[in-house]
Amino acid sequence: MKLTGDIPPNQTIYIKNLNEKVKKEELKRSLYCLFSQYGRIVDIVALKTAKLRGQAWVVFSEVTAASSAVRQMQNFPFYDKPMRIQYAKTKSDCIIRANKAYEKKDDEKADKKKHTEEAHQTGAANGPRGANGGPSAAARQGKPGSQETTEPNNILFIQNLPDETTSMMLELLFNQYPGFKEVRMIEAKPGIAFVEFEDDVQSSVAMQALQGFKISPQNPMAVTFAKK
């Protein structure tokens, strides 16, 4: 029997059977960390009232993202309890507001694009030139040099994590990939972590999948092999 029942797919998913002992802010951060891999998250609602404990709503910007989350995260062990996920029965308020504003924003973007293209065409007639008539310094710049690479191994070094990141949040992310063993964080050095896999092939798969993944909207993860 499908949990989604006859509820039509929409941008908001409803999650129940959540661990009631987890604090609200940690719960919301962990849900964001786990579900943002499926698409842009507009809002997360989790309340601690007697009737709403153990439940949450995650609002995506696209229905396809919500559908992927429902399909792939059903029964996923989250703080030692399997999540029960279905589409929300009613459309989220923020999605309704977004839909009303969509046409207005679309028109504004079209006007802005038109003006930008006109300005670009005017400037392109002459092109950016340096003082001696050659290409400008910006035009001569090449790509920045690549960072020094470390030989592949079974331990990943994670940087640019928000200070509030917990080992549980990282476990939820990396545990989805075969060979995961453990997460190690250093209390005195927030923002970094080490994630160990059984071998370098498995760690490579996780690194490629989660490179640049945003634990928070402002923090894309930087994942490299740890130095040995």
N, C-alpha and C positions, 0 to 999 in steps of 0.2 A: 504493500500500500504506500503510495507516494504521499509524503508530508505536504507537498505543494497543493494537493487536492485540485479543486476547480478554480483556484485563485489565478487570474491571468498574470503572466510575467510583467513585472514593472521594476523600477529602479531601486526599490527599497526591499531589503530582506529582513525577515524577523527571525531572531535566534533565541532559542530557549534551552533550558537545561544547563545554564552556565553556573559556574561555581560561585555560590553566594558569599563566600568568605573573602573574595578578592575585592579590594577597595575600588571605588567607582573610577577614579582617575587612572589607576593602573589598568583596569579592565578596558577602558576606552583606548588607552595607548596600545595595549596588546591587540585589540581588535583592529585598530588602524594598521598596525604593523603586519598583521596576518592577512587582511583583506585588500590592502592597497595594491598588492601584486596583480589584482584582477582588473583594476581600472581606477579612475579618479574618484575619491570619496568626497562627497559633499557634506555629509554630516553623520555623526554617530550619537545615538540617544541611548543612555543607560541610566536608569533611576534606581534608587535604593528604597523606595517605598515598599510597604508590606506586600502589596499586590503585584508589584513589578520586579521584585528581586529575581535574579537568575535569568533575566531577559534583556535583550538589546535589539536595537534597530540600526542597520547600516544602510545609508543612502548613497548610491552610486550616481554618477552623472549619466551613465548609459545602461540600458536594459541588458545589453549583451554582457556587461561586466557583472551585473547581478546574477544573471543566468549561469555564468561560469562559476561564480562563488557558490551558488546553491548546489550545483552539480559536483564540484570538486571538493568542497569542504564539508559535505554532509557526513555527520558522525566523526568528524575530526576530533581527536582528544585534545581538549583545551582546558588547561589546569585540572587534568585528571578526570574530566567528564566529557563524554561525547556530545558534540553540539548537535542540536536538532534545528534544521534551517528550512524555511519556506519563504515564499514571497509574502510581503506585507499585504494585509487586506485593503488598506486604503493608501492612496498616494501621499507621499510626504509633502508637508506644507512647503518646504523649500523647493521641491521639484515643481509644485504648482506655480510658485512665484517665478521660478526660472523659466517655465514654459510661457508665462504671460509676457515676460521681458524678452523672449527669444527673438521675435520679429524685429523689435526695436534695436536690439544689439546687432542683429544681422545687417540691418540697414546702415547703422553707424559704421560697422566694419567695412561695408562695401564702399561707402563714401570716403573713408580714410584710405582704403586701398587705391581708389581712383586718384586721389590727390597725391599719394606717395608715388604712384607710377608716373604721373605727369611731372612731378618734381625730378624724378629719376631720369626721365627722358630728356628734360632740359639740361640737367647737369652732365649727362652722358655724352652730349654733343661735343664737349671739350675734353672731358675725362680728367681725373685727378693727375696733376703734373707737379713735379718737384721744381725747385728754384732754377735748375739748369735745363728745364724743358723735358727731363726724363720722368719716368714713373715716380710717384711720391713714395716716401719711406714706407707708408702703410701698404702700398701695392707691392713693394719689394719684399716685405716680410714673408718668411716661410712659416711652416708649422713649427710649433715649439718642439724641442728635442724630446724624445721619448724617455720615460723614467727608467732607471736601471732596473732590470728584471732579476728576480731571484729564481733559482732552480726549483722546478715543481717538487712539492713534497706534500705530505698528508695533513699539514697544519696551515690554516688560513689566518692571516692577520687582518683584522677589521678596524678601519679608522673612520673618523667623522661621525661617530655615533652621538646622539643627544645625551646629555648628562643623565637624564632620567631612564636611560635604557637599562633593562634588567636582563639577567641571564635567561630567565624564562621567555622573554620576548624573542631573544635570539634562537633559543631552542625551538620555539614554535616555527621559526623561519627555516632553519637549517635541518631540522628533523625530517623535513619532507624529502630529503635527498638521501639515497642509499649510502650506507657506510658511516653515517653520522655517529660520533662517539660522545663528545662533550663540548661544552662552552666554558672557557676560562676568562674571567674578568679580573682586573686588578683594581681594588677599591681605591687605592691612592692615585690611580690614573684613569679618571672617567673619560669616555669618548673612544676607548679602544677595547678590543677583545681578541681572543684566540679561539678558533673553532677547529677541533680535531676530527679527522675522518680516518677510516681504516687504511686507505692508500691514496696516492697522489692522483689517480684517475678519478676517483670519487670526489676528492676535494676540488678538482678542476671543473667538474660538472657543476657543482654548487657555486663556484666562483663565477663562472660564465653566466649562470642563471640569475644570480643576485647582485652582480656588479652594478652599482649605481642605484640599487633599490633604496627607496626613501623610507627610513624608519619614521621620520616626520617630514612634513612638506619641505622643510629647509635643510634636511640632512641626507643627501645621497651617500650611501655607503661606499667606501673605497676598499676594495677587497684585493689583497695580494697574497702570495705565498710567504709564510713566515721565514725569517732568516734562521738558519741552523748553524 
